[in-house]
């Protein structure tokens, strides 16, 4: 059960990070620094990495 909760938290983290990346790209197009877009991309990569790690952990060890 805890594995499923962890996976759902990671899914919501990916969704939230994509929303932040969208905002960062819109701000960059409006004239903000490119660092905002870079930071947004880094956050998305970290969130996707956490999701992949949680899914692989759930597939390896079935929860009782």
C-alpha positions in Angstrom: 0.0 0.0 0.0 2.8 2.4 0.8 4.4 1.7 -2.6 1.1 2.8 -4.3 1.0 6.0 -2.3 4.6 6.8 -3.1 3.9 6.3 -6.8 0.9 8.6 -6.7 2.9 11.3 -4.8 5.5 11.0 -7.5 2.9 11.3 -10.3 1.5 14.5 -8.7 5.1 15.7 -8.4 5.7 15.3 -12.1 2.4 17.1 -12.9 3.3 20.0 -10.6 6.8 20.2 -12.0 5.4 20.3 -15.5 3.2 23.2 -14.5 6.2 25.0 -13.1 8.1 24.4 -16.3 5.3 25.8 -18.3 5.3 28.9 -16.2 9.0 29.2 -16.4 8.9 28.9 -20.2 6.2 31.6 -20.4 8.2 33.9 -18.2 11.3 33.3 -20.4 9.4 34.2 -23.5 8.2 37.3 -21.7 11.8 38.4 -21.1 12.9 36.7 -17.9 16.3 34.9 -17.5 17.0 31.6 -19.2 17.9 30.2 -15.8 14.2 29.9 -15.0 13.7 27.6 -17.9 16.8 25.6 -17.0 15.7 25.3 -13.4 12.2 24.2 -14.5 13.7 21.5 -16.7 15.9 20.3 -13.9 12.9 20.0 -11.5 11.1 18.0 -14.2 14.0 15.6 -14.6 14.3 15.1 -10.8 10.5 14.4 -10.5 10.6 11.9 -13.4 13.6 10.2 -11.9 11.7 9.8 -8.6 8.7 8.4 -10.4 10.8 5.9 -12.3 12.6 4.9 -9.1 9.3 4.4 -7.2 7.7 2.3 -10.1 10.8 0.1 -10.3 10.8 -0.4 -6.6 7.2 -1.4 -6.6 7.8 -3.9 -9.4 10.8 -5.5 -7.7 9.2 -6.1 -4.3 5.5 -6.9 -4.2 3.7 -5.3 -1.2 2.0 -7.7 1.2 
